């Protein structure tokens, strides 16, 4: 008889998301002072949670009815207190997830120009506040060709139009302000790359390093498990998860070479790893996965308690 482990009960329970949402909100309001920065960050986080629910329902990323993807996202953002006062990073995460939602829709739709247009439109809007997001453009084009089988002249033109549209408005705004000569300065982040120094990593602090190590290890385990069990999914779902796995490697590389953008990239990393984690804990049946799930719950609880104590003591 197949043993129903704690991870499977949590994955299938309808109470998982509401409980995690309440706990994450409590962690958000645990600070001594409140302002519009914290509130806007919380709103962006809640919107990302809603988007993951819609994305999961629209594309059936999970073979069971589960809200674990959204719950994983909320739990990881909730314990990452350094993101709570970074609404810009969470706004970029929203644009990133919106681009996913549109990109998934373009699977084998070589005549559909709406989905590619919106994919690059959201990517471009996010780049208005975080210019390094433009570095994902060639990677997205590769995904459209290799995993989605939707790249042709028609879709590429739609991508280019969506990418340029926000900057057309930005140029018009600069013209009205008489500052068009300073437009190239908006892209300074793309041309100011320098090889990272050891001090940039050590200055991140214990909380960021521990958070990154946790995500890296569990994502590695989740990715290996999916590659070993991917034949259980339909071809479309396999292609979408291959895309997410590749994207996770890309984000980790960006975090390694650009530690100065750690907070924003960590937000993107959480967006990307949430479906990988939820798939692993929902379908893995080994004793190791059960132990890992319990250790992860204990670790997240410890991080949450540590964050609260560090704010109030």
C-alpha positions in Angstrom: 0.0 0.0 0.0 1.4 3.4 -1.0 2.2 5.5 2.0 0.8 9.0 2.0 3.6 11.3 3.3 3.3 14.7 4.8 4.5 16.4 1.6 1.7 14.8 -0.4 -0.9 15.9 2.2 0.4 19.4 2.1 0.4 19.4 -1.7 -3.2 18.2 -2.0 -4.7 20.2 0.9 -6.9 23.1 0.2 -5.7 24.8 3.4 -2.0 25.0 2.4 -2.2 28.3 0.5 -4.5 30.2 2.9 -2.3 29.1 5.9 1.0 30.1 4.1 -0.7 33.4 2.9 -1.6 34.3 6.5 1.9 33.4 7.8 3.6 35.3 5.0 1.5 38.4 5.7 2.3 38.2 9.4 6.0 38.1 8.5 5.5 41.1 6.3 3.8 43.2 9.0 6.3 42.1 11.7 8.4 45.3 11.1 8.2 48.1 13.7 7.3 50.7 11.0 5.0 50.5 8.0 5.0 52.7 4.9 3.9 52.6 1.3 7.1 50.8 0.3 6.2 47.8 2.4 2.6 47.9 1.3 3.5 48.1 -2.4 5.9 45.1 -2.0 3.1 43.1 -0.3 0.7 43.9 -3.2 3.2 42.9 -5.8 3.8 39.6 -3.9 0.1 38.9 -3.7 -0.3 39.6 -7.4 2.5 37.1 -8.2 0.8 34.5 -6.1 -2.5 35.1 -8.0 -0.5 34.9 -11.3 0.9 31.5 -10.4 -2.5 30.2 -9.5 -3.8 31.3 -12.9 -0.7 30.0 -14.8 -0.9 26.7 -13.1 -4.6 26.3 -13.9 -4.2 27.5 -17.5 -1.4 25.2 -18.4 -1.9 22.2 -16.0 1.7 22.2 -14.9 0.7 19.9 -12.0 -1.1 16.6 -12.7 -3.1 17.0 -9.5 -5.2 19.8 -8.2 -2.8 21.7 -6.0 -1.9 25.3 -4.9 1.6 24.3 -3.8 3.3 26.4 -6.5 1.8 29.6 -5.2 2.3 28.5 -1.6 6.0 27.8 -2.3 6.4 31.3 -3.8 4.7 33.0 -0.8 6.8 31.0 1.7 10.1 31.8 0.1 9.3 35.5 -0.3 7.8 35.6 3.3 11.1 34.5 4.9 13.2 36.7 2.6 12.7 39.8 4.7 15.3 41.7 2.6 12.8 41.6 -0.3 9.9 43.1 1.7 11.2 46.7 1.3 12.3 46.2 -2.3 9.1 46.8 -4.3 11.1 47.4 -7.5 12.5 43.8 -7.3 9.0 42.4 -6.7 7.6 44.5 -9.6 10.3 43.0 -11.9 9.2 39.6 -10.6 5.6 40.4 -11.6 6.7 41.3 -15.1 8.9 38.2 -15.3 5.9 36.0 -14.4 3.6 37.8 -16.8 6.1 37.1 -19.6 6.0 33.4 -18.6 2.3 33.4 -18.8 2.3 34.7 -22.3 5.3 32.7 -23.4 3.7 29.4 -22.4 0.7 30.3 -24.5 2.8 30.4 -27.6 3.7 26.7 -27.5 3.6 25.4 -31.1 1.5 28.5 -32.2 3.7 29.8 -35.0 0.8 31.9 -36.4 -0.1 33.5 -33.1 1.6 36.9 -32.8 -0.3 38.1 -29.6 1.5 35.8 -27.2 5.0 36.6 -28.4 4.1 40.3 -28.4 3.0 40.2 -24.8 5.9 38.1 -23.7 8.4 40.7 -24.8 6.2 43.6 -23.8 6.2 42.5 -20.2 10.0 41.7 -20.4 10.5 45.2 -21.7 8.3 46.9 -19.1 10.3 45.1 -16.4 13.5 46.3 -17.9 12.4 50.0 -17.5 13.3 49.6 -13.8 15.9 46.8 -14.1 17.9 47.2 -17.3 19.8 43.8 -17.0 16.5 42.1 -17.7 17.2 42.9 -21.4 19.9 40.3 -21.2 17.2 37.6 -21.2 16.1 38.7 -24.7 18.3 36.3 -26.7 17.6 33.5 -24.2 13.8 34.0 -24.7 14.3 33.8 -28.4 16.1 30.5 -28.0 13.3 29.2 -25.8 10.8 30.2 -28.5 12.8 28.2 -31.1 14.0 25.2 -29.1 11.2 24.5 -26.6 8.1 26.2 -27.9 8.6 25.6 -31.6 7.0 28.9 -32.5 9.8 31.0 -33.9 9.4 32.4 -37.4 9.4 35.9 -39.1 5.9 36.6 -38.0 6.5 35.8 -34.3 9.9 37.4 -34.3 8.4 40.7 -35.6 5.8 40.5 -32.9 8.6 40.0 -30.3 10.5 43.0 -31.6 7.4 45.2 -31.6 6.6 44.3 -28.0 10.2 44.9 -26.9 10.4 48.3 -28.5 6.9 49.6 -27.6 7.7 50.8 -24.0 10.9 52.5 -25.2 9.0 54.3 -27.9 6.9 55.9 -25.2 10.1 56.5 -23.1 11.7 58.4 -26.0 8.5 60.5 -26.4 8.6 61.3 -22.7 12.3 62.3 -23.0 11.5 64.5 -25.9 8.8 66.3 -24.0 11.3 66.9 -21.2 14.1 68.0 -23.5 16.4 65.2 -22.3 16.7 62.9 -25.3 20.5 63.4 -25.2 20.5 61.6 -21.9 18.6 58.6 -23.2 21.7 56.4 -23.6 22.5 56.9 -19.9 19.4 54.8 -19.0 21.3 51.8 -20.3 24.4 52.3 -18.1 23.7 49.1 -16.2 24.2 47.1 -19.4 27.6 48.6 -20.2 29.0 48.8 -16.7 29.8 45.1 -16.1 32.9 44.3 -14.1 34.1 41.0 -12.9 32.8 40.5 -9.3 35.1 40.7 -6.4 35.2 38.4 -3.3 34.0 41.3 -1.2 30.8 41.6 -3.1 29.8 38.1 -2.1 30.8 38.4 1.6 29.0 41.7 1.9 25.7 40.0 1.0 25.2 38.9 4.6 24.3 35.6 6.2 20.6 35.8 5.4 21.1 36.2 1.7 23.8 33.5 1.5 21.7 31.0 3.5 18.6 31.8 1.3 20.6 31.3 -1.9 22.2 28.0 -0.6 18.7 26.7 0.3 17.2 27.5 -3.1 20.2 26.2 -5.0 20.3 22.8 -3.2 16.6 22.1 -3.4 16.4 23.4 -7.0 19.2 21.0 -7.9 17.4 18.1 -6.3 14.1 19.0 -7.9 15.6 19.4 -11.3 17.4 16.0 -11.2 14.1 14.4 -10.0 12.2 15.9 -12.8 14.6 14.8 -15.5 14.4 11.3 -14.1 10.5 11.2 -14.0 9.6 13.6 -16.9 8.2 10.8 -19.0 5.1 10.9 -16.7 4.1 14.3 -18.2 2.8 15.1 -21.6 5.2 16.5 -24.2 3.9 20.1 -23.8 4.4 20.0 -20.0 7.9 18.5 -20.5 8.9 21.3 -22.8 7.7 24.0 -20.3 9.6 22.4 -17.5 12.7 22.0 -19.6 12.4 25.8 -20.2 12.1 26.4 -16.5 15.1 24.2 -15.7 17.2 26.0 -18.3 16.0 29.3 -17.0 17.0 28.4 -13.5 20.5 27.6 -14.6 20.7 31.0 -16.4 19.4 32.9 -13.3 22.0 31.2 -11.1 24.7 32.2 -13.6 23.5 35.8 -13.5 23.5 35.7 -9.7 27.1 34.4 -9.7 28.4 37.0 -12.1 26.3 40.0 -10.9 26.0 39.8 -7.1 25.3 43.6 -7.1 21.8 42.8 -8.4 21.3 39.9 -5.9 17.9 41.0 -4.5 16.2 41.5 -7.8 17.7 38.3 -9.3 16.7 36.4 -6.1 13.1 37.5 -6.7 13.3 36.1 -10.2 14.9 32.9 -8.9 11.9 32.4 -6.5 9.5 32.9 -9.4 11.3 30.3 -11.4 11.9 27.6 -8.7 8.4 27.6 -7.3 6.9 25.2 -9.9 10.0 23.0 -9.8 9.8 22.6 -6.0 6.0 22.1 -6.0 6.3 19.4 -8.7 9.0 17.6 -6.7 7.3 17.6 -3.4 3.9 16.7 -4.9 5.1 13.6 -6.9 8.4 12.4 -5.2 7.7 9.3 -3.2 11.1 8.5 -1.6 11.9 8.7 2.0 14.6 11.2 1.2 12.0 13.6 -0.2 9.9 13.3 2.9 12.9 14.0 5.1 14.0 16.9 2.9 10.4 18.4 3.0 10.4 18.3 6.8 13.9 19.8 7.0 12.8 22.5 4.6 9.8 23.4 6.7 12.0 23.5 9.8 14.5 25.7 8.0 11.9 28.1 6.8 10.4 28.3 10.3 13.9 29.0 11.7 14.6 31.7 9.1 11.2 33.3 9.9 11.9 33.3 13.7 15.4 34.7 13.1 14.1 37.5 10.9 11.4 38.5 13.5 13.9 38.4 16.4 16.5 40.5 14.4 13.8 43.1 13.8 12.6 43.4 17.4 15.7 42.8 19.5 
